[in-house]
Amino acid sequence: MAVDPAPIPEAAGPGGSPGLAYFRWHGAPRVYYSDHDAEALDRFARQVEAAAASGAEVWGFFDNTAAGHALGNAMAVSAMVA
């Protein structure tokens, strides 16, 4: 599982099973509240594409729900990789 923001550098990329890439995006700078900017969303889309290209099953979860940003962020990344 990869998390953003990553509490340690190793948490920035998915680990564990090579057949699964699981990303959790929590919002930054205020975890659970902040909206992700366009640069971050583009970075997430590139991470998803790279993981999919490696043959992994890809899961992404936006957990910046406290201020209602998760759905819009998820739709933006989904449109970038579709």
BELNORRA-V568896 format. One line per field, one symbol per residue. ss: DSSP state (a for helix, b for strand, c for the rest). phi: phi as a letter, one per 20 degrees, with the letter a starting at -180 (. if undefined). A space follows every 10 residues. Layout:
ss->???
phi->???
//
This chain:
ss->cbbbccccaa aacccccccb bbbbbccccc cccccccaaa aaaaaaaaaa aaacccbbbb bbccccccca aaaaaaaaaa ac
phi->.dccfefcgf efcfcnffec dddcdenbee gmdffeegff ffffffffff ffffnffdcc cedeegdnef fffffffgff df
//
